[in-house]
Amino acid sequence: MLPPFASDNYAPTHPEVLAAIAAANDGYAVAYGDDPWTARLGARVREVFGPGALAFPVLNGTGANVVSLMAASTRWSGVVTSDVAHVHTDENGAPERVGGLKLLARTSVDGKITPDDVVAWSADAGDVHRAQPHVLSLTQATELGTVYTPAELRALTDAAHGAGMVVHLDGSRLANAAAHLGVGLRELTTDVGVDLLSLGAAKNGGLLGEAVVVLGPDDAPTPGAATARRAAAEAVPYLRKSTMQLASKARYLSAQLLAMLGDEDGDGDPLWLRNARVANAAAQRLRAGVDALDGREVRASRPTESNAVFATLPRTAAESLRRHTRFYDWADGETSDRVEVRWMCSWATTDADVDGFLEALSAAVPTG
């Protein structure tokens, strides 16, 4: 069997992350985040995202999203997002069940929405019969592997702030987006007007744990956004506990995130960037191999801008390929006998893994 190409969550934990956890396992430390590792994480987050940024480690990505959205919302709020957003399709209604929020989905193009989608929902503001559009939630990189440019993000956040909304970014694959664009994490968050960030790690070499990052009010593009960020910073500690996302032994979460973000004075690139580059490069190698099967019954179906490759192929070929590796069907194909699939690469995907996959794919797809 080949390694799975189903999800980057399948990948092992990076050795540097495991080493950081082992190093944190040194004697006693005060529980619930009042420990040296969490204090250092807070300092590092301020270095990366700006001097006013605040980091709150949580147990998982769904928790980070729900806590963030609740911190930016009222009980009568709506959250504008795309129709393929993880918060909308893959969190079992957690924003609705736990947060009491209404998700206001817009049809995306390759996973991305536009400022017009924000404006379309803003017309409901002030209507007592409608959920009030208080939050815009974006995903970077998107669920379809595409990446918003800084200019696209700025246009979206400007539209949202102009409509009185707070902007949340689901950054479970933020590292892959930054690596693709050749920019830092701040350029895709603080500098383009994002207010709250779900900072991912598990999909990029982490073991367990993400973080809610409230970006600094001094960096907010509008007075309203600054006020919203201050309110979120006050709310997150209580929401984190009441939603069961406050870890007692928080030092182990913080140690992982520190390992990923790196040290300001350290030599070389931080781990988040090194891992994301490997995963993205593996996806580009896979995409090139798919494109080389010209004239065969497999076709790439989405842009490959991060660590995901989407393609359509006959259902019979997909089942044949599945005997060699695990992956997920995404949607129906162009005809009833075809299916769109998603192939994910990770920090642990090697060139040999990709080449073996392509060999199995070539054998599975028809030649005529």
Contacts in CASP RR format, 6 or more apart in sequence:
PFRMAT RR
TARGET T0000
AUTHOR 0000-0000-0000
METHOD contacts of the structure
MODEL  1
MLPPFASDNYAPTHPEVLAAIAAANDGYAVAYGDDPWTARLGARVREVFG
PGALAFPVLNGTGANVVSLMAASTRWSGVVTSDVAHVHTDENGAPERVGG
LKLLARTSVDGKITPDDVVAWSADAGDVHRAQPHVLSLTQATELGTVYTP
AELRALTDAAHGAGMVVHLDGSRLANAAAHLGVGLRELTTDVGVDLLSLG
AAKNGGLLGEAVVVLGPDDAPTPGAATARRAAAEAVPYLRKSTMQLASKA
RYLSAQLLAMLGDEDGDGDPLWLRNARVANAAAQRLRAGVDALDGREVRA
SRPTESNAVFATLPRTAAESLRRHTRFYDWADGETSDRVEVRWMCSWATT
DADVDGFLEALSAAVPTG
1 324 0 8 1.000
1 325 0 8 1.000
2 324 0 8 1.000
2 325 0 8 1.000
2 353 0 8 1.000
2 356 0 8 1.000
2 357 0 8 1.000
2 360 0 8 1.000
3 10 0 8 1.000
3 325 0 8 1.000
3 348 0 8 1.000
3 349 0 8 1.000
3 353 0 8 1.000
4 10 0 8 1.000
4 325 0 8 1.000
4 326 0 8 1.000
4 327 0 8 1.000
5 325 0 8 1.000
5 326 0 8 1.000
5 327 0 8 1.000
5 343 0 8 1.000
5 344 0 8 1.000
5 345 0 8 1.000
5 349 0 8 1.000
5 357 0 8 1.000
6 326 0 8 1.000
6 327 0 8 1.000
6 328 0 8 1.000
6 344 0 8 1.000
7 203 0 8 1.000
7 328 0 8 1.000
7 344 0 8 1.000
8 173 0 8 1.000
8 203 0 8 1.000
8 204 0 8 1.000
8 279 0 8 1.000
8 307 0 8 1.000
8 344 0 8 1.000
8 345 0 8 1.000
8 346 0 8 1.000
8 347 0 8 1.000
9 202 0 8 1.000
9 203 0 8 1.000
10 326 0 8 1.000
10 346 0 8 1.000
11 205 0 8 1.000
11 346 0 8 1.000
11 347 0 8 1.000
11 348 0 8 1.000
11 349 0 8 1.000
12 205 0 8 1.000
12 348 0 8 1.000
13 205 0 8 1.000
13 206 0 8 1.000
13 207 0 8 1.000
14 205 0 8 1.000
14 206 0 8 1.000
14 259 0 8 1.000
14 271 0 8 1.000
14 275 0 8 1.000
14 347 0 8 1.000
16 259 0 8 1.000
16 271 0 8 1.000
17 205 0 8 1.000
17 206 0 8 1.000
17 207 0 8 1.000
17 256 0 8 1.000
17 259 0 8 1.000
17 260 0 8 1.000
17 271 0 8 1.000
18 207 0 8 1.000
19 259 0 8 1.000
20 255 0 8 1.000
20 256 0 8 1.000
20 258 0 8 1.000
20 259 0 8 1.000
21 207 0 8 1.000
21 252 0 8 1.000
21 255 0 8 1.000
21 256 0 8 1.000
23 255 0 8 1.000
24 37 0 8 1.000
24 251 0 8 1.000
24 252 0 8 1.000
24 254 0 8 1.000
24 255 0 8 1.000
25 252 0 8 1.000
29 35 0 8 1.000
29 36 0 8 1.000
29 37 0 8 1.000
29 249 0 8 1.000
29 251 0 8 1.000
31 248 0 8 1.000
31 249 0 8 1.000
31 250 0 8 1.000
32 246 0 8 1.000
32 247 0 8 1.000
32 248 0 8 1.000
32 250 0 8 1.000
33 57 0 8 1.000
33 247 0 8 1.000
33 250 0 8 1.000
33 251 0 8 1.000
33 254 0 8 1.000
35 250 0 8 1.000
35 251 0 8 1.000
35 254 0 8 1.000
36 251 0 8 1.000
37 250 0 8 1.000
37 251 0 8 1.000
37 254 0 8 1.000
37 255 0 8 1.000
37 258 0 8 1.000
38 57 0 8 1.000
38 250 0 8 1.000
38 251 0 8 1.000
38 254 0 8 1.000
40 254 0 8 1.000
40 258 0 8 1.000
41 55 0 8 1.000
41 57 0 8 1.000
41 211 0 8 1.000
41 254 0 8 1.000
41 257 0 8 1.000
41 258 0 8 1.000
41 261 0 8 1.000
42 53 0 8 1.000
42 54 0 8 1.000
42 55 0 8 1.000
44 258 0 8 1.000
44 261 0 8 1.000
44 262 0 8 1.000
44 263 0 8 1.000
44 264 0 8 1.000
45 53 0 8 1.000
45 54 0 8 1.000
45 55 0 8 1.000
45 211 0 8 1.000
45 213 0 8 1.000
45 261 0 8 1.000
46 52 0 8 1.000
46 53 0 8 1.000
47 264 0 8 1.000
48 185 0 8 1.000
48 186 0 8 1.000
48 261 0 8 1.000
49 185 0 8 1.000
49 186 0 8 1.000
49 189 0 8 1.000
49 190 0 8 1.000
49 197 0 8 1.000
49 213 0 8 1.000
49 215 0 8 1.000
49 216 0 8 1.000
50 186 0 8 1.000
50 190 0 8 1.000
50 215 0 8 1.000
50 216 0 8 1.000
50 219 0 8 1.000
51 216 0 8 1.000
51 218 0 8 1.000
52 215 0 8 1.000
52 216 0 8 1.000
52 217 0 8 1.000
52 218 0 8 1.000
52 219 0 8 1.000
53 190 0 8 1.000
53 213 0 8 1.000
53 214 0 8 1.000
53 215 0 8 1.000
53 216 0 8 1.000
54 213 0 8 1.000
54 214 0 8 1.000
54 216 0 8 1.000
54 233 0 8 1.000
54 236 0 8 1.000
55 199 0 8 1.000
55 211 0 8 1.000
55 212 0 8 1.000
55 213 0 8 1.000
55 257 0 8 1.000
56 67 0 8 1.000
56 211 0 8 1.000
56 212 0 8 1.000
56 213 0 8 1.000
56 214 0 8 1.000
56 236 0 8 1.000
56 237 0 8 1.000
56 240 0 8 1.000
57 209 0 8 1.000
57 210 0 8 1.000
57 211 0 8 1.000
57 247 0 8 1.000
57 250 0 8 1.000
57 253 0 8 1.000
57 254 0 8 1.000
57 257 0 8 1.000
58 64 0 8 1.000
58 67 0 8 1.000
58 209 0 8 1.000
58 210 0 8 1.000
58 211 0 8 1.000
58 212 0 8 1.000
58 240 0 8 1.000
58 245 0 8 1.000
58 246 0 8 1.000
58 247 0 8 1.000
58 253 0 8 1.000
59 208 0 8 1.000
59 209 0 8 1.000
59 210 0 8 1.000
59 244 0 8 1.000
59 245 0 8 1.000
59 247 0 8 1.000
59 253 0 8 1.000
60 202 0 8 1.000
60 208 0 8 1.000
60 209 0 8 1.000
60 210 0 8 1.000
60 245 0 8 1.000
61 172 0 8 1.000
61 198 0 8 1.000
61 200 0 8 1.000
61 202 0 8 1.000
61 209 0 8 1.000
61 210 0 8 1.000
62 91 0 8 1.000
62 94 0 8 1.000
63 94 0 8 1.000
63 210 0 8 1.000
63 243 0 8 1.000
63 245 0 8 1.000
64 198 0 8 1.000
64 199 0 8 1.000
64 200 0 8 1.000
64 210 0 8 1.000
64 211 0 8 1.000
64 212 0 8 1.000
64 245 0 8 1.000
65 86 0 8 1.000
65 87 0 8 1.000
65 91 0 8 1.000
65 94 0 8 1.000
65 95 0 8 1.000
65 137 0 8 1.000
65 168 0 8 1.000
65 170 0 8 1.000
65 198 0 8 1.000
66 91 0 8 1.000
66 94 0 8 1.000
66 95 0 8 1.000
66 98 0 8 1.000
66 99 0 8 1.000
66 243 0 8 1.000
67 212 0 8 1.000
67 236 0 8 1.000
67 239 0 8 1.000
67 240 0 8 1.000
67 243 0 8 1.000
67 245 0 8 1.000
68 168 0 8 1.000
68 196 0 8 1.000
68 197 0 8 1.000
68 198 0 8 1.000
68 212 0 8 1.000
68 232 0 8 1.000
68 236 0 8 1.000
69 79 0 8 1.000
69 87 0 8 1.000
69 95 0 8 1.000
69 99 0 8 1.000
69 101 0 8 1.000
69 135 0 8 1.000
69 137 0 8 1.000
69 168 0 8 1.000
70 98 0 8 1.000
70 99 0 8 1.000
70 101 0 8 1.000
70 235 0 8 1.000
70 239 0 8 1.000
70 243 0 8 1.000
71 196 0 8 1.000
71 212 0 8 1.000
71 214 0 8 1.000
71 231 0 8 1.000
71 232 0 8 1.000
71 235 0 8 1.000
71 236 0 8 1.000
71 239 0 8 1.000
72 134 0 8 1.000
72 135 0 8 1.000
72 166 0 8 1.000
72 168 0 8 1.000
72 195 0 8 1.000
72 196 0 8 1.000
72 228 0 8 1.000
72 232 0 8 1.000
73 79 0 8 1.000
73 99 0 8 1.000
73 101 0 8 1.000
73 134 0 8 1.000
73 135 0 8 1.000
73 166 0 8 1.000
74 132 0 8 1.000
74 134 0 8 1.000
75 100 0 8 1.000
76 131 0 8 1.000
76 132 0 8 1.000
77 101 0 8 1.000
77 102 0 8 1.000
77 131 0 8 1.000
77 132 0 8 1.000
77 133 0 8 1.000
77 134 0 8 1.000
77 135 0 8 1.000
78 101 0 8 1.000
78 102 0 8 1.000
78 103 0 8 1.000
78 104 0 8 1.000
78 131 0 8 1.000
78 132 0 8 1.000
78 133 0 8 1.000
78 134 0 8 1.000
78 135 0 8 1.000
79 87 0 8 1.000
79 95 0 8 1.000
79 101 0 8 1.000
79 102 0 8 1.000
79 103 0 8 1.000
79 104 0 8 1.000
79 133 0 8 1.000
79 134 0 8 1.000
79 135 0 8 1.000
79 136 0 8 1.000
79 137 0 8 1.000
79 168 0 8 1.000
80 104 0 8 1.000
80 106 0 8 1.000
80 117 0 8 1.000
80 118 0 8 1.000
80 121 0 8 1.000
80 133 0 8 1.000
80 135 0 8 1.000
80 136 0 8 1.000
80 137 0 8 1.000
80 160 0 8 1.000
80 165 0 8 1.000
81 87 0 8 1.000
81 88 0 8 1.000
81 103 0 8 1.000
81 104 0 8 1.000
81 105 0 8 1.000
81 106 0 8 1.000
81 113 0 8 1.000
81 136 0 8 1.000
81 137 0 8 1.000
81 138 0 8 1.000
82 88 0 8 1.000
82 105 0 8 1.000
82 106 0 8 1.000
82 107 0 8 1.000
82 108 0 8 1.000
82 111 0 8 1.000
82 112 0 8 1.000
82 113 0 8 1.000
82 117 0 8 1.000
82 138 0 8 1.000
82 139 0 8 1.000
82 142 0 8 1.000
82 143 0 8 1.000
83 89 0 8 1.000
83 105 0 8 1.000
83 106 0 8 1.000
83 107 0 8 1.000
83 108 0 8 1.000
84 108 0 8 1.000
84 111 0 8 1.000
84 142 0 8 1.000
84 143 0 8 1.000
84 144 0 8 1.000
85 103 0 8 1.000
85 105 0 8 1.000
85 137 0 8 1.000
85 139 0 8 1.000
85 143 0 8 1.000
85 170 0 8 1.000
86 139 0 8 1.000
86 143 0 8 1.000
86 170 0 8 1.000
86 172 0 8 1.000
87 94 0 8 1.000
87 95 0 8 1.000
87 103 0 8 1.000
87 137 0 8 1.000
87 170 0 8 1.000
88 103 0 8 1.000
88 105 0 8 1.000
89 143 0 8 1.000
95 101 0 8 1.000
95 103 0 8 1.000
96 102 0 8 1.000
96 103 0 8 1.000
98 243 0 8 1.000
101 131 0 8 1.000
101 135 0 8 1.000
102 131 0 8 1.000
104 121 0 8 1.000
104 131 0 8 1.000
104 133 0 8 1.000
106 113 0 8 1.000
106 117 0 8 1.000
106 120 0 8 1.000
106 121 0 8 1.000
108 142 0 8 1.000
108 144 0 8 1.000
110 142 0 8 1.000
110 144 0 8 1.000
110 146 0 8 1.000
110 302 0 8 1.000
110 303 0 8 1.000
111 139 0 8 1.000
111 142 0 8 1.000
111 143 0 8 1.000
111 144 0 8 1.000
111 145 0 8 1.000
111 146 0 8 1.000
112 142 0 8 1.000
112 146 0 8 1.000
112 148 0 8 1.000
112 152 0 8 1.000
113 138 0 8 1.000
113 156 0 8 1.000
114 155 0 8 1.000
114 156 0 8 1.000
115 155 0 8 1.000
115 156 0 8 1.000
115 158 0 8 1.000
115 159 0 8 1.000
118 136 0 8 1.000
118 156 0 8 1.000
118 159 0 8 1.000
118 160 0 8 1.000
118 163 0 8 1.000
118 165 0 8 1.000
119 159 0 8 1.000
119 163 0 8 1.000
121 133 0 8 1.000
122 133 0 8 1.000
122 163 0 8 1.000
122 164 0 8 1.000
122 165 0 8 1.000
124 130 0 8 1.000
124 131 0 8 1.000
124 132 0 8 1.000
124 133 0 8 1.000
125 132 0 8 1.000
125 133 0 8 1.000
125 163 0 8 1.000
125 164 0 8 1.000
126 132 0 8 1.000
133 163 0 8 1.000
133 165 0 8 1.000
134 164 0 8 1.000
134 165 0 8 1.000
134 166 0 8 1.000
135 165 0 8 1.000
135 166 0 8 1.000
135 167 0 8 1.000
135 168 0 8 1.000
136 156 0 8 1.000
136 157 0 8 1.000
136 159 0 8 1.000
136 160 0 8 1.000
136 165 0 8 1.000
136 166 0 8 1.000
136 167 0 8 1.000
136 168 0 8 1.000
137 168 0 8 1.000
137 169 0 8 1.000
137 170 0 8 1.000
138 148 0 8 1.000
138 153 0 8 1.000
138 156 0 8 1.000
138 167 0 8 1.000
138 168 0 8 1.000
138 169 0 8 1.000
138 170 0 8 1.000
138 194 0 8 1.000
139 169 0 8 1.000
139 170 0 8 1.000
139 171 0 8 1.000
139 172 0 8 1.000
140 147 0 8 1.000
140 148 0 8 1.000
140 153 0 8 1.000
140 169 0 8 1.000
140 170 0 8 1.000
140 171 0 8 1.000
140 173 0 8 1.000
140 174 0 8 1.000
140 177 0 8 1.000
140 188 0 8 1.000
141 147 0 8 1.000
141 173 0 8 1.000
141 174 0 8 1.000
141 176 0 8 1.000
141 177 0 8 1.000
141 180 0 8 1.000
141 305 0 8 1.000
141 306 0 8 1.000
141 307 0 8 1.000
141 308 0 8 1.000
142 148 0 8 1.000
144 302 0 8 1.000
144 308 0 8 1.000
144 310 0 8 1.000
145 173 0 8 1.000
145 302 0 8 1.000
145 303 0 8 1.000
145 304 0 8 1.000
145 305 0 8 1.000
145 306 0 8 1.000
145 307 0 8 1.000
145 308 0 8 1.000
145 310 0 8 1.000
146 302 0 8 1.000
146 303 0 8 1.000
146 305 0 8 1.000
146 306 0 8 1.000
147 176 0 8 1.000
147 177 0 8 1.000
147 180 0 8 1.000
147 181 0 8 1.000
147 305 0 8 1.000
147 306 0 8 1.000
148 156 0 8 1.000
148 177 0 8 1.000
148 188 0 8 1.000
149 181 0 8 1.000
150 181 0 8 1.000
150 183 0 8 1.000
150 187 0 8 1.000
150 188 0 8 1.000
150 191 0 8 1.000
150 192 0 8 1.000
153 188 0 8 1.000
153 192 0 8 1.000
153 193 0 8 1.000
153 194 0 8 1.000
154 192 0 8 1.000
154 193 0 8 1.000
156 167 0 8 1.000
157 167 0 8 1.000
157 192 0 8 1.000
157 193 0 8 1.000
157 194 0 8 1.000
157 221 0 8 1.000
158 221 0 8 1.000
160 166 0 8 1.000
160 167 0 8 1.000
161 167 0 8 1.000
161 193 0 8 1.000
161 221 0 8 1.000
161 222 0 8 1.000
161 224 0 8 1.000
161 225 0 8 1.000
162 222 0 8 1.000
164 224 0 8 1.000
166 195 0 8 1.000
166 196 0 8 1.000
166 225 0 8 1.000
166 228 0 8 1.000
166 232 0 8 1.000
167 193 0 8 1.000
167 194 0 8 1.000
167 195 0 8 1.000
167 196 0 8 1.000
167 225 0 8 1.000
168 194 0 8 1.000
168 195 0 8 1.000
168 196 0 8 1.000
168 197 0 8 1.000
168 198 0 8 1.000
169 188 0 8 1.000
169 189 0 8 1.000
169 194 0 8 1.000
169 196 0 8 1.000
169 197 0 8 1.000
169 198 0 8 1.000
170 198 0 8 1.000
171 177 0 8 1.000
171 197 0 8 1.000
171 198 0 8 1.000
171 199 0 8 1.000
171 200 0 8 1.000
172 198 0 8 1.000
172 200 0 8 1.000
172 202 0 8 1.000
172 203 0 8 1.000
172 210 0 8 1.000
173 200 0 8 1.000
173 203 0 8 1.000
173 204 0 8 1.000
173 306 0 8 1.000
173 307 0 8 1.000
174 185 0 8 1.000
174 188 0 8 1.000
174 189 0 8 1.000
174 197 0 8 1.000
174 199 0 8 1.000
174 200 0 8 1.000
175 185 0 8 1.000
175 200 0 8 1.000
175 204 0 8 1.000
175 260 0 8 1.000
175 272 0 8 1.000
175 273 0 8 1.000
175 275 0 8 1.000
175 276 0 8 1.000
176 204 0 8 1.000
176 276 0 8 1.000
176 279 0 8 1.000
176 280 0 8 1.000
176 306 0 8 1.000
176 307 0 8 1.000
177 188 0 8 1.000
177 305 0 8 1.000
177 306 0 8 1.000
178 184 0 8 1.000
178 185 0 8 1.000
178 187 0 8 1.000
178 188 0 8 1.000
178 273 0 8 1.000
178 276 0 8 1.000
179 273 0 8 1.000
179 276 0 8 1.000
179 277 0 8 1.000
179 280 0 8 1.000
179 306 0 8 1.000
180 280 0 8 1.000
180 305 0 8 1.000
180 306 0 8 1.000
181 187 0 8 1.000
181 188 0 8 1.000
185 272 0 8 1.000
188 194 0 8 1.000
189 197 0 8 1.000
189 213 0 8 1.000
189 215 0 8 1.000
190 215 0 8 1.000
190 216 0 8 1.000
190 219 0 8 1.000
193 215 0 8 1.000
193 219 0 8 1.000
193 220 0 8 1.000
193 221 0 8 1.000
193 225 0 8 1.000
194 215 0 8 1.000
195 214 0 8 1.000
195 215 0 8 1.000
195 220 0 8 1.000
195 225 0 8 1.000
195 228 0 8 1.000
195 229 0 8 1.000
195 232 0 8 1.000
196 212 0 8 1.000
196 213 0 8 1.000
196 214 0 8 1.000
196 215 0 8 1.000
196 229 0 8 1.000
196 232 0 8 1.000
197 212 0 8 1.000
197 213 0 8 1.000
197 215 0 8 1.000
198 210 0 8 1.000
198 211 0 8 1.000
198 212 0 8 1.000
198 213 0 8 1.000
199 210 0 8 1.000
199 211 0 8 1.000
199 212 0 8 1.000
199 213 0 8 1.000
199 257 0 8 1.000
200 209 0 8 1.000
200 210 0 8 1.000
200 211 0 8 1.000
201 209 0 8 1.000
201 210 0 8 1.000
201 211 0 8 1.000
201 256 0 8 1.000
201 257 0 8 1.000
201 260 0 8 1.000
201 272 0 8 1.000
202 208 0 8 1.000
202 209 0 8 1.000
202 210 0 8 1.000
203 346 0 8 1.000
204 260 0 8 1.000
204 272 0 8 1.000
204 275 0 8 1.000
204 276 0 8 1.000
204 279 0 8 1.000
204 347 0 8 1.000
205 260 0 8 1.000
205 271 0 8 1.000
205 275 0 8 1.000
205 346 0 8 1.000
205 347 0 8 1.000
205 348 0 8 1.000
206 256 0 8 1.000
206 260 0 8 1.000
207 256 0 8 1.000
208 252 0 8 1.000
208 253 0 8 1.000
208 256 0 8 1.000
209 253 0 8 1.000
209 256 0 8 1.000
209 257 0 8 1.000
211 253 0 8 1.000
211 257 0 8 1.000
212 236 0 8 1.000
212 240 0 8 1.000
214 229 0 8 1.000
214 232 0 8 1.000
214 233 0 8 1.000
214 236 0 8 1.000
215 229 0 8 1.000
216 229 0 8 1.000
217 225 0 8 1.000
217 226 0 8 1.000
217 227 0 8 1.000
217 229 0 8 1.000
217 230 0 8 1.000
217 233 0 8 1.000
218 226 0 8 1.000
220 226 0 8 1.000
220 228 0 8 1.000
220 229 0 8 1.000
239 245 0 8 1.000
240 246 0 8 1.000
247 253 0 8 1.000
259 271 0 8 1.000
260 270 0 8 1.000
260 271 0 8 1.000
260 272 0 8 1.000
260 275 0 8 1.000
261 270 0 8 1.000
261 271 0 8 1.000
261 272 0 8 1.000
262 270 0 8 1.000
262 271 0 8 1.000
262 272 0 8 1.000
274 347 0 8 1.000
275 347 0 8 1.000
276 307 0 8 1.000
276 347 0 8 1.000
278 347 0 8 1.000
278 348 0 8 1.000
278 349 0 8 1.000
279 306 0 8 1.000
279 307 0 8 1.000
279 345 0 8 1.000
279 346 0 8 1.000
279 347 0 8 1.000
279 349 0 8 1.000
280 306 0 8 1.000
280 307 0 8 1.000
280 345 0 8 1.000
282 307 0 8 1.000
282 345 0 8 1.000
282 346 0 8 1.000
282 349 0 8 1.000
282 350 0 8 1.000
282 351 0 8 1.000
282 353 0 8 1.000
282 354 0 8 1.000
283 304 0 8 1.000
283 306 0 8 1.000
283 307 0 8 1.000
283 308 0 8 1.000
283 309 0 8 1.000
283 343 0 8 1.000
283 344 0 8 1.000
283 345 0 8 1.000
284 304 0 8 1.000
285 351 0 8 1.000
285 354 0 8 1.000
286 304 0 8 1.000
286 309 0 8 1.000
286 343 0 8 1.000
286 345 0 8 1.000
286 354 0 8 1.000
286 357 0 8 1.000
286 358 0 8 1.000
287 300 0 8 1.000
287 304 0 8 1.000
287 309 0 8 1.000
289 358 0 8 1.000
290 298 0 8 1.000
290 299 0 8 1.000
290 300 0 8 1.000
290 309 0 8 1.000
290 311 0 8 1.000
290 358 0 8 1.000
290 361 0 8 1.000
291 300 0 8 1.000
293 361 0 8 1.000
293 362 0 8 1.000
293 365 0 8 1.000
295 368 0 8 1.000
296 362 0 8 1.000
296 365 0 8 1.000
296 366 0 8 1.000
296 367 0 8 1.000
296 368 0 8 1.000
297 313 0 8 1.000
297 314 0 8 1.000
297 317 0 8 1.000
297 365 0 8 1.000
297 366 0 8 1.000
297 368 0 8 1.000
298 311 0 8 1.000
298 312 0 8 1.000
298 313 0 8 1.000
298 317 0 8 1.000
298 361 0 8 1.000
298 365 0 8 1.000
299 311 0 8 1.000
299 312 0 8 1.000
299 313 0 8 1.000
300 309 0 8 1.000
300 310 0 8 1.000
300 311 0 8 1.000
301 310 0 8 1.000
301 311 0 8 1.000
301 312 0 8 1.000
301 340 0 8 1.000
302 308 0 8 1.000
302 310 0 8 1.000
304 310 0 8 1.000
307 344 0 8 1.000
307 345 0 8 1.000
307 346 0 8 1.000
308 342 0 8 1.000
308 343 0 8 1.000
308 344 0 8 1.000
308 345 0 8 1.000
309 342 0 8 1.000
309 343 0 8 1.000
309 344 0 8 1.000
309 345 0 8 1.000
310 330 0 8 1.000
310 340 0 8 1.000
310 341 0 8 1.000
310 342 0 8 1.000
310 343 0 8 1.000
311 340 0 8 1.000
311 341 0 8 1.000
311 343 0 8 1.000
312 333 0 8 1.000
312 334 0 8 1.000
312 338 0 8 1.000
312 339 0 8 1.000
312 340 0 8 1.000
312 341 0 8 1.000
313 321 0 8 1.000
313 338 0 8 1.000
313 339 0 8 1.000
313 341 0 8 1.000
313 364 0 8 1.000
313 365 0 8 1.000
314 337 0 8 1.000
314 338 0 8 1.000
314 339 0 8 1.000
314 365 0 8 1.000
314 366 0 8 1.000
315 337 0 8 1.000
315 338 0 8 1.000
315 339 0 8 1.000
316 337 0 8 1.000
317 364 0 8 1.000
317 365 0 8 1.000
317 366 0 8 1.000
318 329 0 8 1.000
318 339 0 8 1.000
318 341 0 8 1.000
318 364 0 8 1.000
320 363 0 8 1.000
320 364 0 8 1.000
321 327 0 8 1.000
321 360 0 8 1.000
321 361 0 8 1.000
321 364 0 8 1.000
324 357 0 8 1.000
324 360 0 8 1.000
325 357 0 8 1.000
325 360 0 8 1.000
327 341 0 8 1.000
327 342 0 8 1.000
327 343 0 8 1.000
327 344 0 8 1.000
328 341 0 8 1.000
328 342 0 8 1.000
329 339 0 8 1.000
329 340 0 8 1.000
329 341 0 8 1.000
329 342 0 8 1.000
330 339 0 8 1.000
330 340 0 8 1.000
330 341 0 8 1.000
330 342 0 8 1.000
331 339 0 8 1.000
331 340 0 8 1.000
332 338 0 8 1.000
332 339 0 8 1.000
332 340 0 8 1.000
333 339 0 8 1.000
333 340 0 8 1.000
343 357 0 8 1.000
345 354 0 8 1.000
END
